[in-house]
Every structure is written in C-alpha cells, then in structure tokens.
Amino acid sequence: MFKTLYAITFTLLFTACSNTNETPQPQVKVSPTIFHEGVKFLEDDRVQSSFCYAYGLDEGKLSARNKVKEIALRQAIEASSVKIMSMFESSEKCESSQPSCQTQIKSYFQQVSNSFYNNVTLNYQDLSTSKVCVIATGQVIKILPKEKTKKSHRIIDLMNKNFLNNPKELGEIFEDMDTYIRPATVEIKSGQYRMGTLLKKNSQPLHTILIENDFHIGKYEVTKAEFKLFIKDTGYVTDAKKDGTCMVYDMKHINKKGITWDNLPFYQGDNEPVVCVSYNDARNYVKWLSHKTQDNYRLPTEAEWEYVGRAGTDTTWSFGNEKNTYKEYAWYASNSGKQTHPIGTKKSNPWGIYDMSGNVWEWCEDSYMTYKSTPRDATALTSSHVKVLRGGAWMTKSTPIGSRWAKSSNNRYYGIGFRIVKDAKKL
C-alpha cells in the first residue's frame, strides 16, 4: 500500500516539476515565495499548489480568480490526500483495500478537504489585465493520536475544531474582492410538460403546464459563500438569528437554540448549500442580488422548478424510475453521513443542473395549495404565507421529482436552502 502511496507522491511531484520546465514561467515575486506552477510539499507538513490562468474579454476578474482558486485548491487537496491516507492508515491501522474501512476513509477525506478548502492561505498576483496567478498553501491535517477507529466521527469533529480555532494554522481566509458572486446559471427554453406524480397524494392530479418564456436557473444551490457576501454587504439578520432557533432532528424535529446558517451542528464548507434560511431570507437575498447586478433574480416558481427537475422526461426522476440509481444523483439519508455536501459533486440531470434531488430542500416562490387551484402556466400565486419546497434533502429518503413539501415563510431548517432564477429581461 505504501509503495503505491510513494508512487502517487512521486508522480505528483514529477508532474509539478515537468510543468515548470515545459512551460515558460513568469518570474513574479509573491511574498513569501517565488511563483512556480505546480505542486510541492513544504516543511512542517504543508502543501503548496500554484497556478496561472489567462482569461478572455468575456470573463471578468472575479470569475477568473474563482477558477484559478478552484484549480489550485483541487491540486493541493489531491497532493495532501497522499499524506493523509498514509497518516490515516498508520494511526487507525485501517487499509483502504478493506471494505470495512472505506466508509471511514470517505468521511474523513470529506471533512479534511472541506477544512483545507476554507482555511488556506491564498496569494494572488495579476500578471496583466487578463492573467492571474495564485499560490495556495495549507496544512496537511493530521489525525489526532490515541483514538480508536470506532470513534472516528469524534476524531473528525475534534480535528476540525482544533484546525479552525488555531490561528497559527488558520492562515489568511480568502474573501472575494467584489461584493457579490453571480451564481452560475443554465438557460432553460420554453416548453410544456405533465406536472405531478401519482406516488404522492398532494402532487395530484397530473396536469399539463405551459412554460411560455425562456429563463435561466441556478446550476447549483446557493452556497454558504454566496450567502455570506449578502450578509456582509447588508448586515441582514436572518429569521433564525432573530428568533435564536433553527429546526433540527434529534430523535424528533425540534427548534434548537443557537443554530443558524453559520453555526450548524455539523461542519459545513463555503462551497456547500446554505441552510437554516427561511423563505423570507431567500427572497431578501435575490432582491439584493438583483440590485447589485441590475439583473432580475428571483426564486423559481413551482412549475418552473419541476420543469427543470424533469428535464424533458416523464419518469419518477430525470434519470428514470430505478431507486438504485438515485445515489448517483443525490445526497440523501443513505449516503450523506447526516450532513450537507459540496455542490455539484453528484451527477447532473440531462439539462446540466445539479442537486435537483437531495442535498437540501429548495424554496419556491409559490404559496402552497392543491393542484386543483394552481395555475397551468409558470406563474406563482403568493397569497398565503405557507410556501412550497421541492427536491428532498440530505436527511430524506429517495424523493420523487414531483414531491412537494409545505412550510411557513419564516420556517428554517438545517435541511432547507434554495436556488435562484434569472429572467431574460433586466430590471
């Protein structure tokens, strides 16, 4: 096993060196080091990944910086996982080839990657008006000693607390220079479909919906990082913070004190969907985003949501009727490990939209009512404070794409988030 690990390490380092030799490198001084493209290990179990990216006129500085950040972090995490695997096996006497060990390793890597992703020193240099470079430097997190495998979940919690609360390891947390992030969207063309499902009584009767206008929908659910910029820019106080509670499940559903979008009972990275946000909070976010961008952002109507969720199909899910396939497209009760996961890590639906099933329930614009009373087009009736949620979440079973859930507009739950829609017409 260790021969394999050493081989992987050698390959990563060789690749980094090869890239540096084959590609002309800009000799730009970036304190505290000279820029070299590639991956390398530093002293004190740190890993460093550096990367340059040239972007065109149609791509702004913010999106270019996000892209170069993602590439550098992915390389750094990939390289550090070699050492992490070695430390995990030596500390826990657990080999990845053993089936009983694979679940622990997967959970461990998820937590380590999230910690590394959100707590790493990022050093940028703009080489020209269209080229940006970054150095990502972070600690390879060691598993805590003298702990047993059966206590692996507690090890992970302690490890994250120690890492996040230690200023020497924390480094400089990257924040976008701009005051907002435009969520990635996918254009959806007009059309019609059959809405509803015979598998759920509150999703009947089946009826035809006409989507008359094109629109754009969020490729992913709105992330914690995107929501954080809204809070920072406006000082907005969410419903959970106003009332001091958010609903969680602890043998039964309860409103738990102190739980908010930025203080959850599980570790959550910035690239995971924001939760513990109410319909009111989501509406205020899209209103702010519209003001910042001068584009017309809003929540999807229920008819639009299911139209995108079905993606031109009439089966239980866009990928068919087989429950066994659900795990490939969704984070849900059977595979989530009782927490949210980074956006876009499961397969997309046929229209390129991620997490339409699982991860978090998503607010829609509509008030909840029976299908005998709902519109037969893409409009939303909003007369009631009881709103519609769609999609299922990390704690639910496999949820048919036609399933619906109803909650009050000020309700917040650690399994509820949202995604955005952008109209073709500007404000």
C-alpha positions in Angstrom: 0.0 0.0 0.0 2.8 2.4 0.9 4.6 1.6 -2.3 1.5 2.8 -4.1 1.4 6.0 -2.0 5.0 6.8 -2.7 4.4 6.2 -6.4 1.5 8.7 -6.3 3.5 11.2 -4.4 6.4 10.9 -6.9 4.0 11.2 -9.8 2.5 14.4 -8.4 5.9 16.0 -7.7 7.3 14.9 -11.1 4.2 16.4 -12.8 4.7 19.7 -11.0 8.4 19.8 -12.0 7.6 18.8 -15.6 5.0 21.6 -15.9 7.5 24.1 -14.6 10.2 23.0 -17.1 8.0 22.8 -20.1 6.0 26.0 -19.7 7.7 29.4 -19.6 7.2 30.6 -16.0 6.6 34.3 -15.0 9.3 35.4 -12.6 7.0 37.3 -10.3 7.9 37.7 -6.6 4.9 36.8 -4.4 5.8 37.1 -0.8 7.0 34.9 0.8 8.0 32.8 -2.2 8.7 32.9 -5.9 5.9 31.8 -8.2 6.4 28.3 -9.6 3.5 26.5 -11.3 2.8 23.0 -9.9 2.5 21.2 -6.6 5.1 20.6 -3.9 5.4 19.7 -0.2 6.9 22.2 2.2 8.3 21.7 5.7 6.0 21.2 8.7 3.6 19.0 6.6 2.4 21.8 4.4 1.5 21.5 0.8 1.7 24.3 -1.8 0.0 24.5 -5.2 0.5 27.3 -7.6 -1.2 28.0 -10.9 -1.7 30.7 -13.5 -4.8 31.3 -15.7 -5.3 33.6 -18.7 -8.9 34.7 -19.2 -10.6 36.3 -22.2 -12.6 39.5 -22.6 -15.9 37.8 -21.9 -14.8 36.6 -18.5 -14.4 39.0 -15.5 -11.7 39.2 -12.9 -13.9 37.6 -10.2 -14.8 34.5 -12.2 -11.1 34.2 -13.3 -10.0 34.4 -9.7 -12.6 31.8 -8.7 -11.4 29.5 -11.4 -7.7 29.7 -10.6 -8.6 29.3 -6.9 -10.6 26.1 -7.6 -7.7 24.6 -9.7 -5.0 25.4 -7.1 -7.1 24.1 -4.2 -8.0 20.9 -6.0 -4.3 20.2 -6.8 -3.3 20.9 -3.2 -6.0 18.7 -1.7 -5.1 15.9 -4.2 -1.5 16.1 -3.2 -2.2 16.3 0.5 -4.5 13.3 0.3 -1.4 11.1 -0.3 -0.1 12.0 3.1 -3.5 12.0 4.7 -4.0 8.4 3.6 -0.7 7.4 5.0 -1.4 9.0 8.3 -4.9 7.6 8.5 -3.7 4.0 7.9 -0.8 4.3 10.3 -2.9 5.8 13.1 -6.1 3.7 12.6 -4.5 0.5 11.3 -7.0 0.7 8.5 -6.2 -0.1 4.9 -8.3 1.3 2.0 -8.4 -2.1 0.4 -10.6 -3.4 3.3 -14.3 -2.8 2.7 -15.0 -2.0 6.4 -12.5 0.8 6.2 -13.8 2.6 3.1 -16.7 4.4 4.7 -14.5 5.8 7.4 -11.9 7.0 4.9 -14.5 8.6 2.7 -16.0 10.6 5.6 -12.5 11.5 6.9 -11.4 12.8 3.5 -14.6 14.8 3.1 -14.0 16.6 6.4 -10.3 17.2 5.7 -11.0 18.5 2.2 -13.6 20.9 3.5 -11.3 22.2 6.2 -8.5 22.7 3.7 -10.8 24.3 1.2 -12.0 27.0 3.6 -8.8 27.6 5.6 -5.9 28.1 3.3 -3.6 31.0 2.5 -4.2 32.3 -1.0 -1.7 34.7 -2.5 -2.7 36.3 -5.8 -0.8 38.2 -8.5 -2.4 39.9 -11.5 0.3 39.5 -14.2 -1.6 41.5 -16.7 -5.2 42.7 -17.5 -6.1 39.1 -18.4 -3.8 36.8 -16.4 -4.0 35.9 -12.8 -1.8 33.6 -10.7 -2.4 32.1 -7.2 -0.4 30.2 -4.6 -2.5 28.0 -2.3 -0.6 27.0 0.9 -2.2 24.8 3.5 -1.6 22.4 6.3 -1.9 18.6 5.7 -4.1 17.9 8.7 -3.0 15.1 10.9 -5.4 12.7 12.5 -5.4 13.1 16.3 -3.4 10.4 18.1 -4.5 7.6 20.5 -8.1 7.4 19.2 -9.9 4.3 18.1 -11.4 3.7 14.7 -14.9 3.3 16.2 -14.7 6.9 17.4 -13.8 8.2 14.0 -16.7 10.7 13.9 -15.5 12.3 17.2 -11.9 12.4 15.8 -13.2 14.4 12.8 -15.1 16.9 15.0 -12.2 17.5 17.3 -9.8 17.8 14.3 -11.9 20.4 12.7 -12.3 22.4 15.9 -8.6 22.3 16.5 -7.8 23.4 13.0 -10.4 26.2 12.8 -9.5 27.7 16.2 -5.8 27.6 15.9 -4.6 31.0 14.4 -1.2 29.6 13.5 -2.7 27.0 11.2 -5.7 29.1 10.1 -3.7 31.4 7.8 -5.5 34.1 5.8 -9.0 33.2 4.7 -9.7 34.3 1.1 -12.5 36.7 0.5 -13.6 37.9 -2.9 -12.6 41.4 -3.8 -16.0 42.1 -5.3 -19.1 42.4 -3.1 -21.1 39.7 -4.8 -20.8 36.5 -6.8 -23.1 35.9 -9.8 -24.4 32.3 -9.3 -23.7 30.1 -12.3 -26.9 29.6 -14.4 -28.2 27.4 -17.2 -30.6 28.7 -19.9 -33.9 26.9 -20.0 -36.0 27.1 -23.1 -39.8 27.4 -23.1 -42.0 24.3 -23.5 -44.7 22.2 -21.8 -44.8 19.1 -19.6 -47.0 17.0 -17.3 -46.7 18.1 -13.7 -47.2 16.0 -10.7 -46.8 12.4 -9.6 -49.1 9.5 -8.8 -46.7 8.5 -6.0 -47.8 11.3 -3.7 -51.4 12.4 -3.0 -50.6 16.0 -2.6 -49.0 16.0 -6.0 -52.2 15.0 -7.9 -53.9 15.3 -10.3 -51.4 15.2 -13.1 -51.8 18.3 -15.3 -50.2 20.0 -18.3 -48.1 23.1 -17.7 -47.1 25.6 -20.4 -43.8 27.4 -19.9 -44.2 30.4 -22.2 -40.9 32.2 -21.6 -37.2 31.2 -21.5 -35.4 31.8 -18.2 -32.1 31.0 -16.5 -31.9 28.8 -13.4 -29.1 28.3 -10.9 -26.8 25.5 -12.0 -26.3 24.8 -8.3 -28.0 25.5 -5.0 -27.0 28.9 -3.4 -23.8 28.3 -1.4 -22.7 29.5 2.0 -20.0 31.6 0.4 -22.6 33.4 -1.9 -25.0 34.0 1.1 -22.1 35.2 3.3 -21.3 38.1 0.9 -25.0 39.1 1.1 -24.8 39.2 4.9 -21.5 41.1 4.9 -22.7 43.7 2.4 -26.1 44.4 4.0 -25.9 43.4 7.7 -29.1 41.4 7.1 -30.3 39.3 10.1 -31.9 36.0 9.2 -35.1 34.7 10.8 -33.1 32.1 12.6 -30.8 34.7 14.2 -33.8 37.0 15.1 -35.6 34.2 16.9 -32.4 32.4 18.0 -33.5 28.9 16.8 -33.4 26.7 13.7 -35.2 23.3 13.4 -33.1 20.2 13.6 -33.8 16.5 14.1 -32.8 14.9 17.4 -35.0 11.8 17.8 -37.7 14.2 16.7 -37.9 17.6 15.0 -37.2 20.4 17.5 -36.3 24.1 17.3 -32.8 24.2 18.7 -31.3 27.4 20.2 -28.1 28.9 18.6 -28.4 27.1 15.3 -28.0 29.4 12.3 -26.7 29.4 8.7 -23.2 30.0 10.0 -23.4 27.8 13.2 -24.6 24.3 12.4 -24.3 21.1 14.3 -22.1 19.7 11.6 -19.1 21.1 9.8 -20.0 22.9 6.6 -17.7 24.3 3.9 -18.3 27.5 1.9 -19.0 25.5 -1.2 -21.9 23.7 0.4 -25.6 24.9 0.1 -26.6 27.5 2.7 -29.2 26.1 5.1 -31.3 27.4 8.1 -32.6 30.1 5.8 -36.3 30.9 5.6 -38.3 31.8 2.5 -38.1 35.4 3.8 -34.3 35.2 3.9 -34.1 33.7 0.4 -36.4 36.5 -1.0 -34.2 39.1 0.6 -31.1 37.5 -1.0 -32.5 37.6 -4.5 -33.7 41.1 -4.1 -30.2 42.2 -3.0 -28.6 40.2 -5.9 -30.9 41.9 -8.4 -29.9 45.3 -7.0 -26.2 44.5 -7.2 -26.3 43.2 -10.7 -29.2 45.0 -12.2 -30.5 41.6 -13.5 -33.9 40.3 -12.5 -33.2 37.5 -9.9 -35.9 35.7 -8.1 -36.9 32.3 -6.7 -38.2 29.7 -9.2 -42.0 29.1 -9.4 -43.1 25.6 -8.5 -44.0 24.9 -12.2 -40.5 26.1 -13.4 -38.8 24.0 -10.7 -40.4 20.8 -11.7 -40.0 21.6 -15.4 -36.2 21.8 -14.8 -36.2 18.8 -12.4 -37.9 16.6 -15.1 -35.6 17.9 -17.8 -37.8 16.7 -20.6 -38.6 13.3 -19.0 -41.9 11.9 -17.5 -40.3 9.3 -15.2 -40.0 9.4 -11.4 -36.7 11.2 -11.8 -34.9 12.6 -14.8 -32.7 9.6 -14.8 -35.5 7.0 -14.8 -37.5 5.0 -12.3 -34.8 2.9 -10.6 -34.2 3.8 -7.0 -30.8 2.1 -7.1 -29.6 4.9 -9.4 -30.7 7.7 -7.0 -27.4 7.6 -5.1 -25.5 8.7 -8.2 -27.5 11.9 -8.4 -28.4 12.8 -4.8 -27.1 13.2 -1.3 -29.8 11.7 0.9 -30.3 9.7 4.1 -28.5 6.6 2.8 -25.2 8.3 1.7 -25.0 11.8 3.2 -23.4 10.9 6.6 -26.1 13.2 8.2 -24.8 16.5 6.6 -24.8 18.6 3.5 -22.2 18.2 0.8 -20.4 20.4 -1.7 -22.5 21.5 -4.6 -22.1 19.7 -7.9 -20.4 16.5 -6.5 -23.2 14.2 -7.8 -24.3 13.7 -11.4 -26.3 16.5 -13.1 -29.7 16.0 -14.7 -29.9 15.9 -18.5 -30.1 19.7 -18.7 -26.9 20.2 -16.7 -28.5 21.1 -13.3 -27.1 19.7 -10.1 -28.7 18.6 -6.8 -32.3 18.8 -8.1 -32.7 15.7 -5.9 -31.2 15.7 -2.4 -28.7 17.8 -0.5 -31.3 20.5 0.6 -34.9 21.2 0.1 -35.4 24.3 -2.1 -37.8 27.2 -1.6 -40.1 28.1 -4.5 -42.0 31.4 -5.0 -45.4 29.8 -4.7 -47.9 29.6 -1.8 -48.8 26.0 -1.2 -52.3 24.9 -2.5 -53.8 21.9 -4.1 -53.2 21.3 -7.8 -56.9 21.9 -8.5 -56.2 25.6 -7.7 -52.8 26.2 -9.1 -52.0 28.0 -12.4 -51.5 26.0 -15.6 -48.5 28.1 -16.6 -45.3 29.2 -15.0 -46.8 31.9 -12.8 -47.0 31.7 -9.0 -49.8 32.5 -6.6 -48.4 34.1 -3.5 -51.4 34.9 -1.4 -50.6 32.6 1.6 -47.6 32.6 3.9 -47.3 28.8 3.6 -44.8 28.2 0.8 -43.7 25.3 -1.4 -40.4 23.3 -1.0 -39.1 20.9 -3.6 -36.3 18.3 -4.1 -35.7 16.4 -0.9 -32.6 16.8 1.3 -29.7 15.0 2.9 -31.9 13.5 5.6 -34.8 12.3 3.4 -35.3 9.1 1.6 -35.3 8.9 -2.3 -37.7 11.7 -3.1 -39.7 11.6 -6.4 -39.1 14.8 -8.5 -42.8 15.6 -8.3 -42.9 15.6 -4.5 -43.9 18.7 -2.6 -43.5 20.0 1.0 -45.2 22.9 2.7 -43.6 25.2 5.3 -44.3 28.7 6.7 -42.4 31.5 5.1 -40.4 32.1 8.3 -39.6 28.5 8.8 -35.9 27.5 8.8 -34.5 24.0 8.9 -31.0 22.7 8.6 -32.1 20.8 5.5 -33.6 23.8 3.7 -31.9 26.1 1.2 -32.7 27.5 -2.2 -31.6 28.2 -5.8 -32.2 31.2 -8.0 -33.8 32.0 -11.3 -32.8 34.9 -13.5 -35.3 36.3 -16.0 -34.2 37.2 -19.6 -35.4 40.8 -19.0 -33.3 43.1 -16.9 -34.7 45.3 -14.1 
